[in-house]
Amino acid sequence: MKGKVAIVTGAGPGIGRATALRFAQDGADVVVAARRQAPLEAMAAELAKETGRRIVAVTADLKDLDDCRRIVATTVETLGRVDALVNVATHPHQRASVAEMDWQAYAESLQLNVVGTMTLCGEAALRMAETGGGAIVNIGTLATTALQAKGAEYSSTKTAMIAMSKVLAREMGRKNVRVNIVTPGYTTGEPLDRLFEQMAAGFQITPEQISRRLAKSAVLERHVDPEDMAEACLFLGSDRARNITGTELHVTAGQWI
Ligand SMILES: NC(=O)c1ccc[n+]([C@@H]2O[C@H](COP(=O)([O-])OP(=O)(O)OC[C@H]3O[C@@H](n4cnc5c(N)ncnc54)[C@H](OP(=O)(O)O)[C@@H]3O)[C@@H](O)[C@H]2O)c1
């Protein structure tokens, strides 16, 4: 990625940070975007120090379409081009049956997972096309194939995002813009710890027991790490994946094959 520029949105402490770090280690200058200015700027400074690359923090809410367009515009203004875009942010989805859905909350998920994310993808794709091509990677979820009761908000909005990503791949292929999905398994970090705590309360066992049980259900009998997602995003975001588009790469340790 030397001489190239990547954008990582939803650059929190987990997959986003690991991905921004991996692109920078590979030589890219990187724009990181999330809503909270202080932790974002601290992370950008850390990554810049660690890699020697230019890391630019753009505070933005992906539910706001002007913010989405501003991320791409700022990238071009400050770093000159866009070669790769990785979208990590997702909405904290409600667990509710379809019959009891809070549709206002659902609309927020739709706004982030579909409308905002695809606005960004469209803007970035047009900029990439101007400079000979580029690559977009969106983060999926196994919840789009394993459908669970009370999981409709997450499953359906992410499914729409995946379908649109594949349509975009079709639309932008002739301009050498590739679009792919990385689908994580249970990925270690704070969000997963919170999930295990919630599940443990429901099953009346400890979070450690839930964690071991779910790790065992993967073919490789372990969870995956943010660094595994980062490696997959870097591969799909670089020219090494130059003939891969419109596909989903499962990085799940063989969960739910
Ligand atoms: N962790 C897992 O086990 C797992 C499994 C399957 C799929 N995934 C997928 O992985 C992604 C999440 O990765 P992660 O677990 O590493 O999450 P994370 O640590 O929670 O990071 C996501 C970051 O996105 C930012 N964000 C949230 N809403 C935003 C918005 N409206 N606009 C801009 N930024 C926003 C947040 O920072 P601010 O609060 O500062 O905005 C947050 O730090 C999601 O796409 C999820 O569907 C995760």
The ligand as an ORCA input file, in Angstrom:
! r2SCAN-3c Opt
* xyz 0 1
  N     -17.033     -8.172     17.469
  C     -17.622     -9.237     16.930
  O     -17.639    -10.350     17.482
  C     -18.290     -9.113     15.574
  C     -18.884    -10.240     15.008
  C     -19.476    -10.118     13.765
  C     -19.482     -8.913     13.126
  N     -18.909     -7.810     13.702
  C     -18.933     -6.562     12.976
  O     -17.735     -5.836     13.251
  C     -18.005     -4.454     13.270
  C     -17.700     -3.857     14.646
  O     -16.384     -4.075     14.970
  P     -15.891     -4.075     16.483
  O     -16.505     -5.227     17.145
  O     -14.423     -3.939     16.475
  O     -16.647     -2.764     17.057
  P     -16.246     -1.577     17.981
  O     -14.998     -1.831     18.731
  O     -17.496     -1.313     18.726
  O     -15.922     -0.394     16.967
  C     -16.841      0.208     16.186
  C     -16.631      1.695     16.254
  O     -17.529      2.325     15.352
  C     -17.774      3.635     15.797
  N     -19.142      4.009     15.432
  C     -20.293      3.512     15.926
  N     -21.346      4.163     15.395
  C     -20.842      5.090     14.547
  C     -21.422      6.079     13.724
  N     -22.745      6.263     13.677
  N     -20.611      6.857     12.983
  C     -19.260      6.718     13.039
  N     -18.653      5.776     13.809
  C     -19.439      4.987     14.560
  C     -17.622      3.622     17.322
  O     -16.820      4.731     17.745
  P     -17.571      6.093     18.230
  O     -18.462      5.683     19.362
  O     -16.470      7.026     18.627
  O     -18.336      6.580     17.046
  C     -16.924      2.293     17.615
  O     -15.765      2.472     18.373
  C     -19.473     -4.287     12.933
  O     -19.612     -4.068     11.552
  C     -20.064     -5.629     13.344
  O     -21.248     -5.897     12.622
  C     -18.313     -7.882     14.917
*
